[in-house]
Amino acid sequence: EQHTHSGIEQLSIDDLCEGDVVIRVKYSGVNYKDALAGTGKAQILRRSPLVGGIDLAGEVVESTSGNFVQGDQVLVNGSGLSEVHDGGYAEFARVPADWVVPLPAGLTLPQTMIIGTAGFTAALSIHLMQQNNQQVENGPIVVTGASGGVGSFAIDLLYTLGYETIAVTGSKDAHDYLYDLGASKVVAREKIQIGDGVLEKTRWAGAIDNVGGDTLSALVRACMPWGNVVSVGIAGGVKFELSTMPFIIRGVNLLGVSSSNCPQPLRKQIWDRLGDDLHPEHIAKIKTQTASLENLPKVFEKLLNNEIRGRVLVEI
């Protein structure tokens, strides 16, 4: 039986995975996937040993690519970091040039890591919903797991774009926080009661779901015609039961979002939007903690136990 051990180790740049660009990492973040990888509670790492951290932001110190020069401020998120390639929980990272995103106009380096994969995933979800004709006037968007990283940014970004939102949370002390982020309505998780019919009374025009399992099924069955339900999380389970009726009777769309292998042109487009029309209005409120590399194991456990609200910024 294999066990995952996480800790601080001394490495040289030559020990890192191959790449065209060496980055002096200044900031990273903590995502649900980071916590799963760091605790070994899911098979995230596909090779070992590996430097964790699926996000990083910093300054180029060396490049053999014509696209980047020393001093460029850049970020990398997903793309295989902390899965098959050494990630951002280190002073330096070495990555392929085509994974690197220039610092978007309108954002600072620490802001990119407060956003991180969580905010990027929320922005990508909204972008895909908009591409699928999710209009403000269609009605409210429900966000489950709303007090977590993805959920917090989903509420904030939807507010920024003018959407009405319903924030669903299991955290009793998060209601004021979610209203501060722009939620139109905050509902305790246990108050959302959906029947088990193949179609239920419609209650929302779309959804961003961080839970999965039975919750995802309920969101689809209660979605208004031609609405979009985006699946981004598995906190409540990886399997669900659903008939075809919401799709063939109401034209509901179930969209999947994978931030890790997002095509690079689309990745850059989303980051550019995050510095522009999707700039998080309440980013300072979403960053609730700052962490160092040394205390990451404790942060991982707290995140998995739903004891962390919003986002944790890691200062390297």
N, C-alpha and C positions, 0 to 999 in steps of 0.2 A: 504494500500500500504506500502511495506517495503522499507526502505532506508538504504544504507550502509554508516556507519560512520567510518572513520579511524582516529586514534590518538594514543598517548602514554598513556599506562596504567601501573600501578604497579601490578605485579603478583609475586607469589612465585612459586617455582618449583612444589609444590604440586598442584598448579592450572593448570599445563600443562597436556596435554593428556598423557595417560599411555604409558610406554615404558621401555625397558630393559637397555637403555643406556642414561645417561645424558651427554650432550656436552656443554662445554663453547664455545659459538659461538663467533668467531672472525671476520668472514667475511660473507657477503651474496651478492646478486646481484639484479638487477632489470630486469625482463623479461616482455614481453608484457602481459602475463597472470597475473603477479603481478599488473600491472597497471590497468587491467580490474577489478581485484578483489578489489583493494584498492579504486577505484572510484565507484564501483558498476555498471559499464557499461556492465557487463556480469555476468551471474550467475555462478561464479567460486566457491564461498564458498558454501559448502553443509551443513554447520552447523554454528551457530553463538552464542556467539562471538568466534573468532579464531585469533590466531597470524598469520600474513601474512608471505610471503617469501617462495617461492618454492625451494630455494637453501640455503644451509648453509655449512660452513666449520669451524672446530675448534678442540678442544682437549677434549678427554674423561675425565670427572671428577668422574664418577661413573658408574659401570656396574655390572649387575647381569648375564651377558652373558659370557661364557667362551671364546668367540671370541675376546673380547676387554678388555683392562685393562686401568687403570688410566694413563694418559699421552699420549695415542695413538692419533696421528693426523688423522682426518677422515673428510669425507664429506658426505652429503646427498643431492640428487637432485630428484625432482619429488616425486614419491612414495606416493602421497596423501598429502604432505605438502601443507598447505594453501588451501586445498580443504576439507579434512575431519580431518586433524591433524594439531596441532599448528606448525608453520613454523619457519623460520630463522631470522625474524626481532625481535630478543630478545637476551638478554645476555646469556640465557640458553635455550636448547631444550631437550626434552625427547622423544626418538623415539624407535621403535622396532629394535632389533639388526640386523635383516635381511634386513633392509633398509640402513645400514651403509656401506660405502665403505672406505677401508683404503686409506690414501693418496698415490696416485700412484707415483712410482719412476719417477723422472724427472720433477715433478711439486711441486711448493710451495703452501701453503694454499691460499694466495691471488690469485695466478694464477688459481687455481681451480674455484674461484668465478668470476674472469674475464671471464673465459670460461663459467661456469654455465650451466644452461639448454639450453641457446642459442647455445653455442659452442658444447655442448653434442648433441643437435638435429642435427646440421650440420654434426658432425662426424658420428652419427648414420645413417643419410641419405646417406652419401658417402659410409659407410660400406655396407649398403644394396644394393646400386648400384653396388659396386664391387662384391658382392656375386651374382649379377644378370648379371655378365659378362660385366660391363661397363669398357672398356679398354681405356687407354690414346689415343691409335691410332684410336679409333672410331671417334673422332672429338670433337668439343667444347661442353662444358657444359654451359648452360645459367642459371644465378642466378637472380631471381627477388627480389625486395626489398633489393637490395644488400648492402645498407649502414646501415641497421639495424643490430641487434646483430647476428641473425642466418645467414643473408646474408654475413656479414663481415667475419665471421668464415668460411663459405662455400667457399668464394673466397680464403682466406688464405690457408685453408687445401687442396683445389684442386690444388693450386699453389705448395704447398709442395710436392704433389704427382706427379706433372708434367703434369697436365691437362691444356689444353687451356680453358680459361673461357671468357664468355661474361657477364659483370655485367650490369644489368638494374636498373636504379634508377630514382626516381622522384625528387631527390634533386640536384639542379643545382650546388651547391658548393661541392659536394661529389666526383667529378670525379678524382681529384688528389689523394684524400684519397684512392679510390678504386684501382687506378694504383699502389699506394704505397703498397697495400696489395697483389699485384700480378696479378690483372686482366689483361688479354690479350687485352681486348677491353671494353670500357665503353660506354653505349648507354642510352640516355635520354628516359624515359618511353614513351613519346609521339612519339618517332621515331620508335618504334616497331609497325609496321602495319601488321597485319595478317588478311587475308580475312575470310569470314564466311563459306567457303566450308567445306564439311565433311572431306576432306583431302586437305592440303595446301602444297606448295613447301617446301621441307625439309630444315631446317636452322640450326639445332643443333642435337647433338647425345644424349643429355640428358638434364635434367633440375632439379633445386631445386627451388620450387615455394613458396614464402612467401605471396602471394597475394590472391590466390583462385579466385572464380568467373569466369568471362569471360577470364581472363588471363590464368588460368589453362587450360581451354578448348583450347585456342590458342596454348599453349605450346605443348599439346599432338598432335594436328592436324598438327603441323609443325615439329614434331620429326622424325628423321631418323629411318629406320627399326631397330628393336630390341633394341631401346634406352629405357632409364628409366626416367620417370618423377616422381619426388617425391613431394608430397603435404605436406607442413608443416605449412601453415599459412592461415588466413582468413581475412586479412586486406581489401580485395576487395570484400568480400562476401562469404557466405557458400554454395551457390548453383551455379551449372553450367550446361550447356547443351552440350552434346557430343554424337556422334553416335558411333557405334561399329567399324566403318571402320578402324581407326588407329590401333585397336587391331587385327582385323582379316586379314587385308591387309598388314600391316607393322610389326605386332608383337610387337608394342609398349607396354611397361609395365607402368602402373600407380601404384605407390607405396605410401602407407600411413605410416606415422611415428608418433608414440605416445610416447613421452619421459616419460610421467608421469607414465605409467604402463609397462614400458620396463621390461622384465624379468631380475631378478637380475644377473644371470650369464652373460648375454649379456651386462648389464649395466657396470659390472666390466671390461669386455673385452674392451668396448669402452673407459672407463677411462684409462685403461692400455695403449691403443693405443695413447691416447692423451698425455701421458707422453713419448711416444716412436716414432713410425713412423708417427703419426699424430700430433706431437707436433706443436702448432701454431708458425709459424716463425715470425709473426709480432704482437705478443700478446701485446707488449707495445704500439703499435699504435692503437690497437682496444679498449683498455681502454682509454676512452676520458674524463671520469669524476669520481670523488669520492664523495660519499654522506654519510650523517649520517641518523639515524632513524628520526630525527626531520624534515629534509627537504624532506622526501620521497613523501609526497602529491604533492609537486611542481614537483618533478621528474616524477611522474605518469602522470600528465597532459601533461608535455612536451613530454614524450614518445608517448602518444596517439595522440599528434598533430604533430608527425614526426619531432620534434625539437631536437632530440637526435641522434647522430651518434655513431655507435659502442656500447660499453658496459659501464655501470655504476657499479663501485665497491662500495659496502656498507661496511663501517667500523663500527663495533659494539663497 
